[in-house]
Amino acid sequence: MATPAALLEQTGQNVMAKPTSTGTGRIRLKDVAVAAGVSPITVSRAFSAPGQLHPQTRQRVLELARTMGYMAKRGPTKNDANRRPVIGVINPQLNNPYFHELACAFSQLGEMRRMDVLIMDSHDSPAQEEAAVDRLIACGVDGIILTVISADMRYQPAYFERLERANIAVILVDREVTAPHYGGVYIDNLDCGYQAGTWMKGQPVERLLILSGPSDSLVTIGRVSGLREALAGSHIALEVHYGDFSMVPAEHFLNERLGRPPLPDALIGINNQITLGILAAYRRAGLPLPEQPGGPRLFCIDGIARAELLGVDIPSIRHDLVTMATQAMDLVEDALQSGSRQGARQVVRGHLHLPGETS
C-alpha cells in the first residue's frame, strides 16, 4: 500500500495520513516526517527556514502537515524587533580547557549583548561537526562561530554550501579555511613559535624535542617554522616529532621515545594537550617531571590552566581568550547588521608567561 507521501507525489492531492499513536492524539513533527518520507530536520525547515528547501519539497511537506493537523511551534521570527539574535558556537573539543574557556566567554558575552548563545561540541568528528551545523540551521540561528576540526586550510566540508544558502553568518575562530565566511579571529602561530624558540635559546639546552601536530596543519607549520627561525644558528640539536594535537598520541610516542637514549634535556609541547601527554609519559616512566629538580626543561604553547597548583609551573605562550571571543562576537554583530561578507581577518598575538607570574 502506497504511503501518503507517495500518493501525494503521484496525484498532487492532499492525502490524510494516519497519525502515529502518541497516547495523546497530538500529531508530532516526526509523524509528519515519516508520512512524507523525509527527515525531521526537513519538516522543521519547511516551517522555520522554508528558503532552504526545494519548492516542491516544501509544498509537499506543508500540505501534508496541514492535512494531518500538525501545528508547528511558533517562536519569534527573524523579523521580530523584540527577538534576541541566536548565535551558535561549535567547538571541536570542549574538554580541552582552551576551547572550554572560549565557550564560557562566548556565553557570558552573549548575555551581556542580549544574544542567545547555543554551545555545541563536535568531538573532533567530521560527522558530529556536520550534525551540529545541521541542528543549528534547523534552529534558525542568525550566525555561527565555528572552530573547525581540521587545521588544514584546504578543509572545506559540504555544509559550508548549506550555510551560505541559508544566509547564516559564519565567523571562524582559531583555525582558518578557504570556505565562504564573514571573517575570522586567529592566533599568530608563527609568533608563538618564535617566542618559544627565543626563550629556549637562552636556556642551557643541548637536545630539544618538539612534539607537534600533523605536518600539514597550518598551526603546526606556523609554530614549528617560528621555532626553527628563532633557533637558527644555535648549538641546540633539534628533533621534531609530527603527530596529533591530542594528549594520548603524544603520551604513546614519548613512552617509546624515553626508552631510546640520548634523552632530550628540553621539550616543547606545541599545544596544551600535547604538553599534558609529555607530563603523563614522564610520570609513567618514573622519571623526574619536566621543570622539577632533575627533570628536563619544558615549554608549552597555549599554556595549561592552573598547572602551578600541581607543582608544575611551566613557561608558556598564553592567549587572551576573552579578547578573542569579544572580537569574534563583534564580527558576528557587524555581519548581522551590515550583511557584508567582507569580515576582517583579525590576528591575536600570545604573551610569554614565566613561572611565578600571575596569569
C-alpha positions in Angstrom: 0.0 0.0 0.0 1.4 3.4 -1.0 2.4 5.8 1.7 0.6 9.2 2.0 3.7 10.8 0.7 3.8 8.6 -2.4 0.2 9.2 -3.1 0.7 12.9 -2.7 3.6 12.8 -5.2 1.5 10.7 -7.7 -1.8 12.7 -7.6 -0.8 16.1 -6.3 -3.8 15.9 -4.0 -3.9 16.3 -0.2 -4.0 12.9 1.4 -4.9 12.3 5.0 -2.1 10.3 6.7 -2.9 8.1 9.6 -1.1 9.7 12.6 1.3 7.7 14.7 -0.3 7.0 18.1 1.3 9.1 20.8 -1.2 8.3 23.6 -2.4 11.9 23.4 -3.7 12.1 19.8 -1.4 15.0 19.0 0.4 14.9 15.7 4.1 15.3 16.2 6.8 16.6 13.8 8.3 13.2 13.4 4.9 11.8 12.4 4.8 14.2 9.5 8.4 13.3 8.6 7.5 9.5 8.5 4.4 10.2 6.4 6.3 12.4 4.0 9.3 10.2 3.7 11.7 12.9 4.8 13.9 13.7 7.8 12.5 15.6 10.9 15.0 18.4 10.0 13.4 18.8 6.6 10.0 19.2 8.2 11.4 21.7 10.7 12.9 23.7 7.9 9.6 23.7 6.0 8.3 25.9 8.8 11.3 27.7 10.2 13.5 28.1 7.1 11.5 27.4 4.0 14.0 29.0 1.7 16.4 26.2 2.4 14.2 23.6 0.8 13.3 22.8 -2.8 9.9 24.5 -3.5 8.2 21.1 -4.4 9.5 19.5 -1.2 8.4 22.4 0.9 4.9 22.5 -0.6 4.6 18.7 -0.2 5.6 18.8 3.5 3.4 21.8 4.3 0.3 20.4 2.6 0.7 17.0 4.3 1.3 18.6 7.7 -1.9 20.7 7.2 -3.9 17.7 6.2 -2.7 15.7 9.2 -3.5 18.5 11.5 0.1 19.2 12.6 0.7 22.5 14.3 4.2 23.8 14.3 5.5 25.5 17.4 5.8 29.2 16.7 8.6 31.4 18.2 9.8 34.8 17.4 10.8 35.3 13.7 13.9 36.9 12.5 11.9 40.0 11.6 10.5 40.4 15.2 12.0 43.5 16.6 11.9 42.1 20.1 13.7 38.8 19.2 17.2 38.3 20.5 19.7 37.2 17.9 20.6 33.5 18.2 24.3 32.6 17.7 25.6 29.0 17.6 29.1 28.2 18.7 30.7 25.0 17.6 34.0 23.9 19.3 36.0 20.8 18.4 36.8 19.6 21.9 35.1 21.2 24.9 37.0 19.0 27.3 40.1 20.9 26.2 40.4 23.8 28.7 41.4 26.2 25.8 38.1 25.7 24.0 36.1 25.4 27.2 37.3 28.8 28.3 36.4 30.2 24.9 32.9 28.7 25.1 32.4 30.3 28.6 33.5 33.7 27.2 31.0 33.4 24.3 28.2 32.5 26.7 29.0 35.5 29.0 29.3 37.9 26.2 26.1 36.7 24.7 24.2 37.5 27.9 25.8 40.9 28.1 24.8 41.7 24.5 21.3 40.2 24.7 22.1 37.4 22.3 21.2 33.8 22.8 24.2 31.5 22.5 24.0 27.8 21.8 27.2 25.9 22.5 27.9 22.6 20.7 30.8 20.2 20.7 31.9 18.4 17.5 34.1 16.0 19.4 36.8 16.2 16.7 34.5 14.2 14.4 33.6 15.3 10.9 30.2 13.6 11.2 29.4 15.3 14.5 30.6 18.6 13.2 28.2 18.3 10.3 25.4 17.2 12.5 26.0 20.2 14.8 25.8 22.6 11.8 22.6 21.0 10.6 21.0 21.2 14.0 21.9 24.9 14.3 20.5 25.5 10.8 17.3 23.8 11.8 17.1 26.0 14.9 17.2 29.1 12.6 20.3 30.6 14.1 21.4 34.0 12.8 25.1 33.3 12.9 27.7 30.6 13.8 31.1 31.0 15.4 33.0 28.0 14.2 36.2 26.3 15.1 36.6 23.5 12.5 38.1 20.2 13.5 40.9 20.5 10.9 43.8 22.9 10.9 44.2 22.3 7.1 43.2 25.4 5.1 42.0 23.1 2.3 39.4 21.6 4.6 36.0 22.6 3.1 33.1 20.3 4.1 29.9 20.4 2.2 27.9 22.1 5.0 29.5 25.4 4.1 27.3 25.5 1.0 24.2 24.9 3.1 25.2 27.7 5.5 25.7 30.0 2.5 22.3 29.1 1.1 20.7 29.7 4.5 22.4 33.1 4.6 23.9 32.4 8.0 26.9 34.5 9.0 29.9 32.3 9.8 32.8 33.6 11.8 35.9 31.4 12.1 38.0 31.1 15.2 41.5 29.7 15.7 41.6 27.7 12.5 41.4 29.2 9.1 39.9 27.6 5.9 39.1 29.0 2.4 35.4 28.2 2.6 32.9 31.1 2.5 32.7 33.0 5.7 32.2 36.5 7.2 35.6 37.0 8.9 37.7 35.3 11.5 39.9 35.6 14.6 43.2 33.6 14.5 46.3 33.1 16.6 49.7 34.3 15.3 51.2 30.8 15.2 54.5 31.9 13.7 55.0 34.4 16.6 54.0 31.7 19.1 56.8 29.5 17.8 59.3 32.4 17.6 58.7 33.5 21.2 59.0 29.9 22.4 62.2 29.3 20.5 63.7 32.6 21.6 63.1 31.7 25.3 64.5 28.2 24.8 67.6 29.5 23.0 68.5 31.4 26.2 68.4 28.2 28.3 71.3 25.7 29.0 69.9 23.2 26.5 71.7 20.8 24.2 69.0 18.4 22.9 65.5 19.8 22.2 62.5 17.6 21.3 59.4 19.3 19.8 56.2 17.4 19.9 53.9 18.8 17.3 50.7 18.2 15.4 50.2 16.9 11.8 52.8 18.1 9.4 50.2 19.6 7.0 48.4 21.6 9.7 48.7 25.4 9.4 49.0 25.6 13.2 52.0 23.1 13.1 53.6 24.8 10.1 53.4 28.2 11.7 54.6 27.2 15.2 57.4 24.9 14.0 58.6 27.5 11.4 58.7 30.1 14.2 60.7 27.8 16.4 63.2 26.9 13.7 63.7 30.6 12.8 64.3 31.5 16.5 66.7 28.6 17.0 68.7 29.2 13.8 72.4 29.5 14.4 72.2 28.0 17.9 74.1 24.9 19.1 70.9 23.1 20.1 70.3 19.7 18.4 66.7 19.8 17.3 64.3 16.8 16.9 60.7 17.3 15.7 58.0 14.7 16.0 54.9 15.2 13.9 51.9 13.5 15.4 48.5 14.7 16.7 47.2 17.6 18.7 45.7 15.5 21.5 47.2 14.1 24.7 47.1 10.3 24.2 49.1 10.0 21.0 51.8 12.3 22.4 52.0 10.2 25.5 52.2 7.0 23.5 55.0 8.4 21.3 57.0 9.6 24.3 56.6 6.3 26.2 58.6 4.7 23.4 61.0 7.6 22.8 62.1 7.7 26.5 63.5 4.2 26.0 65.9 5.4 23.4 68.9 7.4 24.6 70.1 10.1 24.5 67.1 11.7 26.1 66.2 15.3 25.4 67.1 17.8 28.0 64.3 20.0 26.9 60.9 19.6 25.3 58.3 21.9 23.7 54.7 20.9 23.5 53.1 22.6 20.5 49.8 22.9 22.4 48.4 22.2 25.9 47.1 18.7 25.2 50.4 17.5 23.8 52.1 19.0 26.9 49.8 17.1 29.1 50.9 13.9 27.2 54.5 14.8 27.9 53.9 15.1 31.7 51.9 11.8 31.7 54.7 10.0 29.9 57.4 11.2 32.3 55.3 10.2 35.3 54.6 6.8 33.8 58.3 6.2 33.1 59.1 7.2 36.7 61.4 10.0 35.6 61.6 13.4 37.2 58.9 15.6 35.8 59.9 18.5 33.5 60.6 21.7 35.3 61.2 19.9 38.5 64.6 19.1 40.1 66.5 16.6 37.8 63.9 16.9 35.1 64.2 18.4 31.6 63.2 21.9 30.6 59.6 22.1 29.2 57.8 24.8 27.3 54.1 24.8 26.4 52.4 26.8 23.7 48.8 27.6 24.7 49.5 27.1 28.4 48.0 24.7 30.9 45.5 26.4 33.2 46.5 26.3 36.9 49.3 23.8 36.3 51.1 25.5 39.2 48.6 24.0 41.6 50.0 20.6 40.6 53.5 21.8 41.4 54.5 22.2 37.7 54.8 25.9 36.7 55.6 25.7 33.0 56.9 28.5 30.9 54.3 29.1 28.1 52.7 31.2 25.5 49.2 32.2 26.6 46.4 33.9 24.8 43.7 36.3 26.0 40.7 34.2 25.1 38.2 36.8 26.3 39.7 39.2 23.8 39.4 36.6 21.1 35.8 35.8 21.9 35.0 39.6 22.0 36.5 40.1 18.6 34.5 37.1 17.2 31.3 38.4 18.7 32.0 41.9 17.2 32.4 40.3 13.8 29.1 38.4 14.2 27.2 41.6 15.1 28.8 43.5 12.2 27.8 40.7 9.8 24.2 40.7 11.1 23.9 44.4 10.9 25.6 45.0 7.5 25.1 41.7 5.8 28.6 42.1 4.4 30.8 39.1 3.7 33.9 41.3 3.9 34.6 40.5 7.5 38.0 41.3 8.9 40.8 38.8 9.4 42.0 39.5 13.0 45.2 38.0 14.4 45.9 37.7 18.1 49.4 37.5 19.5 50.2 35.4 22.6 52.2 36.6 25.5 55.1 34.9 27.3 54.2 33.5 30.8 57.1 32.6 33.1 57.0 30.7 36.3 55.9 32.8 39.3 53.9 35.2 37.2 50.2 35.6 37.6 48.1 34.8 34.5 
